[in-house]
Amino acid sequence: MKITRTGVMLAAAMAVNVVAIGSASAQVSPAEAAKLGKELTCVGAEQAGNAAGTIPPYTGKYLGEVPGWNHVKFSGDQPVDPYAAEKPILVITAQNMAQYEDKLTEGQKALLKRYPTTYKMNIYPGHRDFRYPDYVCRRAMSNALNAKLVNDGMGIEGLGQVPFPIPKSGMEVLWNHQLPARAWTEEKTSDLASVLPNGSIGWGRAYARGLSQANSPTVEPKTEDKIQAMGNNTTLKPARDNGVISISHEPYDFQTNPRQAWSYSPSTRRVRLLPGYGYDQPMIGTNGTMTVDEDRLFNGSPERFTWKLIGKREIYSPANAYKANAGTVKYADMLTPNHPNPDLMRYELRRVWVVEADLKEGYRHVYGKRVLFVDEDTWNSVMADNYDARGQLWKHAMINYYYHPDMSGWQAGSQFFMDLNSGQYTGYGMTNEAKKGPILNEGKFTPDQYTADAARAMGR
């Protein structure tokens, strides 16, 4: 089905050089790669702070520890905020937002305008205190010299972790987002809340077991192994979907080895293949506020969009978000009408890569344009502004990441997907009221647990 639409120009604040997708190799020279670990961090962020002193220099002084959090590895204990004593240095509201609009996304500005009496942004001092293990740095250096896009960006060749630490195109930044340094194995029970404008909530809960071969700390993740990650999710709530099991395989190359997914239904006791899984299929339980390919703000095949690198900007972004993921926070306090409670969100001024995805002619998707904001220190997308087929801003989404000692990397915590038209939103991936927080990198999962037969056996 062919769709035509009117293009939308980005705000003047984003009017920087645009780099379009290319399929050619973008390996950098040895001289450029030598900047990693020196003027750049080992994964490609600028070591220095900004000239104004409002973004601090990278220190990386903590590895595998968070001050004040006496974490026991693989225990599932809830995070403790190392910056709990800090107060906001700035509060952005609808009344003063014009002073800071060059450091806000279009979605943030829309939220401030729509909810002038309830929405605000608490800005805290910036911190760049945590670092990755040495093996992540070594892989990033290898990729800088050797990794490349293949099949018009549908896949990559190299090592499956931080493939392009010195990116030259939007597609390379996207693949860094797809393959950041994150959990090798992940076990968690998380909650989903569909919050209506009147404050009523529909609940969901899932038990997830993830295996990301791309992030193995011991086995080199080579892309010729074809599969980058596997998921095994069991629905616990709502009651009508209890016991539904979903299995998924994520490839390194979506052209030669498309994503595969299976679903087990307890009502039929059968497993069925899910052809074409992903894209803009509605995420179950979200009332249409979230699509399947919005988990982590974007996932899956990039084929339906043209990806452009807009540039790097200084943006007020969610960061060091321990408060929003603390076990002491109750959902009743966090899930306020129209948007999550602003007093539980932490924003810092950060440098982010801005990538625009425009729907290709001849393809369909509910979004005509998506703009991702990718944190330079972690390669995780932390925010997204999504537009409808007419080019009108429709949704704003954010993820609250925090550094987790289990894996010495950043964990995706609570995620919020806000519909700017209807006033409803979804809270996703929340573990605040779970009996345990995420258990990461314990290494107890194996590929044979991620098959159709495994789903069938679990269902029995």
C-alpha positions in Angstrom: 0.0 0.0 0.0 1.5 3.3 -1.1 1.3 6.3 1.2 2.0 9.9 0.4 2.5 12.6 3.0 3.6 16.1 3.5 7.2 16.4 4.8 7.8 18.4 7.9 10.8 20.6 8.4 12.7 20.3 11.7 12.9 23.4 13.9 15.7 25.8 13.2 17.5 24.6 16.3 18.1 21.3 14.5 19.2 22.9 11.2 22.6 21.3 11.0 24.2 19.2 8.4 22.3 16.1 7.4 24.1 12.9 6.5 22.0 10.3 4.6 22.2 6.6 4.8 24.9 4.9 2.9 25.7 1.2 2.4 29.4 1.5 1.9 31.9 0.7 4.6 32.5 3.5 7.0 35.6 2.1 8.8 37.6 5.0 10.1 41.4 5.5 9.7 43.8 4.3 12.3 44.5 7.9 13.3 40.9 8.6 13.9 40.3 5.4 15.7 43.3 6.3 18.0 41.1 9.0 19.5 39.1 6.3 21.3 40.1 6.2 25.0 41.8 9.6 24.6 39.9 12.7 23.5 36.9 10.3 23.0 35.7 7.7 25.5 36.3 4.2 24.5 32.8 4.0 22.9 33.1 7.4 21.1 31.7 10.1 23.3 33.5 13.4 23.8 35.6 13.2 26.9 35.5 16.9 27.6 32.6 18.8 29.0 31.1 21.7 27.1 32.5 25.2 27.0 29.7 26.5 29.2 30.5 24.0 31.9 26.9 22.8 32.0 27.9 19.3 30.7 30.7 17.9 32.9 33.8 16.0 31.5 33.7 12.3 31.5 35.3 10.7 34.6 34.4 7.1 34.4 35.6 6.7 37.9 33.2 3.9 38.9 33.3 0.4 37.3 30.8 -2.2 38.6 29.7 -0.2 41.6 27.3 2.6 42.4 28.1 4.7 45.5 25.6 4.1 48.3 24.2 1.0 46.7 25.6 -2.0 48.5 24.6 -4.3 45.7 24.9 -8.1 45.9 25.4 -9.4 42.4 22.5 -11.3 40.8 20.3 -10.7 43.9 17.7 -8.6 42.2 17.9 -5.9 44.8 16.4 -2.6 43.8 18.6 0.4 42.8 19.7 3.0 45.2 20.2 6.6 44.1 23.8 7.8 44.5 22.6 11.4 43.8 19.5 11.4 46.1 20.7 14.4 48.1 20.9 16.7 45.0 18.3 19.3 44.3 17.3 20.6 40.9 19.5 23.4 39.5 16.7 24.5 37.2 13.0 23.8 36.8 11.6 24.3 33.3 7.9 25.1 33.0 5.5 26.4 30.4 6.2 29.8 31.7 10.0 29.8 31.2 10.4 27.2 28.5 11.2 29.9 25.8 14.5 30.5 27.5 15.6 26.9 27.0 13.8 25.8 23.8 17.1 25.2 21.9 17.8 22.4 24.5 14.3 20.8 24.3 12.8 18.4 21.9 9.5 19.2 20.1 7.8 16.5 22.2 9.0 18.1 25.5 7.8 21.5 24.4 4.5 20.1 23.4 4.0 18.5 26.9 4.9 21.7 28.6 2.4 23.6 26.5 -0.4 21.1 26.8 -0.1 20.6 30.6 1.1 24.0 31.9 -0.1 23.5 35.5 1.1 19.9 36.0 4.1 19.2 33.8 7.6 20.5 34.4 11.2 19.3 34.0 13.5 19.1 37.0 17.1 19.7 35.7 19.9 18.3 37.9 23.7 18.6 37.8 25.2 16.4 35.2 27.3 13.3 36.0 29.4 11.1 33.7 30.9 8.9 36.4 30.4 5.3 35.3 32.4 3.2 32.7 32.2 0.0 30.7 34.5 -3.0 31.2 37.7 -3.3 29.1 36.2 -5.9 26.8 33.6 -3.4 25.6 36.3 -0.9 24.8 38.4 -3.5 22.9 35.4 -4.5 20.8 34.6 -0.8 20.0 38.1 -0.3 18.8 38.0 -3.4 16.6 34.7 -2.2 15.1 36.0 1.3 14.4 38.6 -0.3 12.2 36.6 -3.2 10.7 32.8 -3.0 11.0 30.7 -2.0 8.1 27.1 -1.8 6.9 25.8 -4.4 4.5 22.7 -4.8 2.3 21.9 -1.1 2.3 22.1 -0.9 6.0 19.8 -3.8 6.7 22.7 -5.6 8.4 26.3 -5.2 9.7 29.5 -7.1 9.7 31.9 -6.9 12.6 31.5 -7.6 16.3 28.0 -7.3 17.7 28.6 -4.6 20.2 29.0 -0.8 19.6 29.6 -1.3 15.9 30.3 2.3 14.9 31.9 4.3 17.8 32.8 7.1 15.4 29.6 7.2 13.2 29.3 8.9 9.9 25.6 8.3 9.0 22.2 8.0 10.6 22.1 4.3 9.9 25.4 3.8 11.8 24.0 5.6 14.8 20.9 3.5 14.6 23.0 0.3 14.6 24.8 1.6 17.7 21.4 2.0 19.3 20.4 -1.5 18.2 23.7 -3.0 19.5 24.9 -0.9 22.5 26.7 -2.5 25.4 23.9 -3.9 27.5 22.8 -7.0 29.4 24.0 -10.4 28.2 21.3 -12.2 30.1 18.3 -10.4 31.7 15.7 -11.8 34.0 12.9 -9.6 35.3 9.2 -9.3 36.1 7.9 -5.9 35.0 4.7 -4.1 34.9 2.8 -2.2 32.2 0.2 0.5 33.0 -2.1 2.0 30.4 -3.1 5.3 32.0 -6.2 7.0 30.8 -6.7 10.8 31.0 -9.1 10.4 34.0 -6.4 8.5 35.9 -7.8 5.0 35.6 -5.3 2.3 34.8 -5.3 -0.9 32.9 -2.5 -3.3 34.1 -0.2 -5.8 32.5 2.7 -7.8 33.8 5.3 -10.0 32.1 8.1 -12.3 33.1 11.0 -11.9 30.7 14.2 -13.9 30.1 16.5 -12.3 27.6 19.7 -13.7 26.1 21.8 -11.3 24.1 24.7 -13.1 22.5 25.9 -9.8 21.2 26.8 -8.8 24.8 28.5 -12.0 26.0 31.4 -10.9 28.2 33.3 -14.1 27.4 32.5 -15.2 23.8 33.4 -12.8 21.0 30.0 -11.8 19.4 30.7 -12.3 15.7 28.0 -11.2 13.3 28.4 -14.3 11.1 26.7 -16.2 14.0 23.5 -14.5 12.6 21.5 -14.1 15.8 22.2 -11.1 18.1 19.6 -11.7 20.8 16.7 -13.9 21.8 13.6 -13.2 24.0 11.4 -15.4 26.0 8.4 -13.6 27.6 5.5 -15.0 29.6 2.4 -12.8 30.1 1.1 -12.8 33.7 -1.5 -10.0 33.5 -4.2 -9.3 32.4 -5.8 -12.6 33.4 -7.2 -13.2 29.9 -3.7 -13.4 28.5 -2.1 -15.2 31.4 0.3 -18.0 30.2 0.8 -16.6 26.7 4.5 -17.2 25.8 6.4 -15.3 23.1 9.7 -16.3 21.7 11.7 -14.0 19.4 15.1 -14.0 17.5 16.8 -10.8 16.5 19.3 -11.0 13.6 22.4 -9.1 12.7 21.1 -8.8 9.1 17.4 -8.3 8.6 17.7 -8.9 4.8 19.4 -12.3 4.8 17.9 -13.5 8.1 14.6 -11.8 9.0 13.4 -11.6 12.6 11.5 -14.7 13.8 8.9 -15.0 16.5 6.6 -17.6 17.9 3.6 -17.5 20.3 2.2 -20.2 22.6 -1.5 -19.9 23.5 -2.7 -21.7 26.7 -6.2 -21.9 25.3 -5.2 -24.0 22.2 -2.0 -25.4 23.6 -0.4 -24.7 20.3 2.6 -22.7 19.1 2.3 -20.7 16.0 4.9 -18.8 13.9 4.2 -15.0 13.8 5.1 -13.9 10.3 5.9 -10.2 9.9 6.1 -9.7 13.6 7.0 -6.2 14.7 6.7 -2.8 13.0 3.6 -0.9 13.9 1.5 -3.7 15.3 0.0 -2.4 18.6 1.7 -3.5 21.7 -0.8 -5.6 23.7 -2.3 -3.7 26.6 -1.3 -0.1 25.6 -4.5 1.1 24.0 -2.5 2.0 20.9 -0.1 4.3 22.6 2.8 2.0 21.8 3.8 -0.2 18.8 5.8 -3.4 18.9 8.8 -1.6 17.3 8.8 1.1 20.0 10.3 -1.1 22.8 13.6 0.7 23.5 12.1 3.4 21.3 13.0 1.5 18.1 13.7 -2.1 17.4 13.7 -4.5 14.5 14.2 -4.0 10.8 15.1 -0.5 9.6 13.7 -1.2 6.1 10.6 1.0 6.2 12.4 4.3 6.9 15.2 6.4 5.5 17.6 7.2 8.3 19.3 10.6 8.4 21.9 11.9 10.8 20.8 15.4 11.8 23.8 15.9 14.1 24.7 16.1 17.8 22.8 18.5 20.1 22.8 19.5 23.8 19.4 18.3 25.1 17.8 18.0 28.5 17.6 14.2 28.7 16.6 11.6 31.3 19.8 10.4 32.9 21.0 8.6 36.1 17.4 7.8 36.6 17.6 5.9 39.9 14.7 7.7 41.5 12.3 6.7 38.7 13.3 3.0 39.2 13.5 2.8 43.0 11.7 0.1 44.9 10.6 2.8 47.3 8.5 4.5 44.6 4.8 3.3 44.4 3.0 3.3 41.1 0.2 5.3 42.7 2.6 8.1 43.2 4.3 7.8 39.8 1.4 7.3 37.4 -0.4 10.6 37.5 -3.0 11.6 34.9 -1.7 12.6 31.4 2.0 12.1 32.2 4.2 10.5 34.9 4.9 12.4 38.0 7.6 15.0 37.1 9.0 15.0 40.6 10.2 11.5 40.1 12.0 12.2 36.8 15.6 13.3 36.6 16.9 15.3 33.6 20.5 16.4 32.9 21.9 18.4 30.0 23.5 15.7 27.8 25.0 15.5 24.3 22.8 13.3 22.1 22.9 12.2 18.5 19.7 13.2 16.7 18.5 10.7 14.0 15.5 11.3 11.8 13.6 8.4 10.2 11.3 9.3 7.3 8.8 6.7 6.0 9.8 5.5 2.6 7.5 5.9 -0.4 5.5 2.7 -0.9 5.8 1.5 2.7 3.2 1.8 5.5 3.6 2.6 9.2 1.5 4.6 11.6 4.4 7.0 12.0 5.4 9.1 9.1 8.5 10.4 10.9 10.4 9.4 14.0 13.2 11.3 15.7 15.5 9.5 18.0 17.7 11.1 20.6 20.7 8.8 21.3 22.9 9.4 24.3 26.5 9.8 23.3 27.9 8.1 26.4 25.9 4.9 26.1 24.4 4.7 22.6 21.0 4.1 24.1 18.1 6.1 22.7 16.7 8.0 25.6 13.8 9.9 23.9 11.8 9.8 20.7 9.4 12.3 19.0 7.0 10.5 16.7 4.8 12.1 13.9 1.7 10.9 12.1 1.4 10.4 8.4 0.3 14.1 8.0 3.5 15.3 9.6 1.9 16.3 12.9 3.7 15.7 16.2 1.8 12.8 17.8 3.8 11.2 20.6 6.7 11.7 22.9 8.5 8.8 24.6 11.3 8.5 27.1 13.4 5.8 28.9 14.8 6.1 32.4 18.3 4.4 32.2 20.5 3.8 35.2 23.9 2.1 35.6 23.6 -1.4 37.0 26.6 -3.2 38.8 25.5 -6.6 37.6 26.7 -5.9 34.1 28.7 -2.6 34.5 26.4 -1.0 32.0 23.2 0.9 31.6 19.8 -0.8 32.2 16.6 0.4 30.6 14.2 1.0 33.4 10.8 2.6 33.3 9.6 3.8 29.9 6.8 6.2 29.1 5.0 6.6 25.8 2.7 9.7 25.8 0.0 10.4 23.3 -0.1 14.2 22.9 -3.6 14.0 21.2 -5.6 11.8 23.5 -3.8 12.5 26.8 -3.3 8.8 27.6 0.1 7.2 28.1 1.7 3.9 28.8 4.2 3.1 31.6 6.3 0.2 30.4 9.1 -2.0 31.8 8.5 -0.8 35.4 9.9 -2.9 38.2 9.3 -0.6 41.2 6.8 -2.8 42.9 8.2 -6.1 41.7 9.5 -8.5 44.3 12.9 -8.3 42.7 14.6 -5.9 40.3 16.3 -7.0 37.2 19.0 -9.8 37.4 21.6 -9.2 34.8 24.5 -11.1 33.3 24.1 -14.1 35.6 24.5 -16.2 32.4 22.1 -19.0 33.2 20.2 -18.9 29.9 21.0 -21.0 26.8 19.8 -20.8 23.2 17.8 -24.0 23.6 15.4 -22.1 25.8 14.4 -19.9 22.9 12.7 -22.2 20.5 9.2 -23.1 19.5 9.7 -26.5 21.3 10.8 -24.7 24.5 7.6 -22.5 24.4 5.5 -25.7 24.0 7.2 -27.4 26.9 6.9 -24.3 29.1 3.2 -24.1 28.3 2.6 -27.7 29.6 
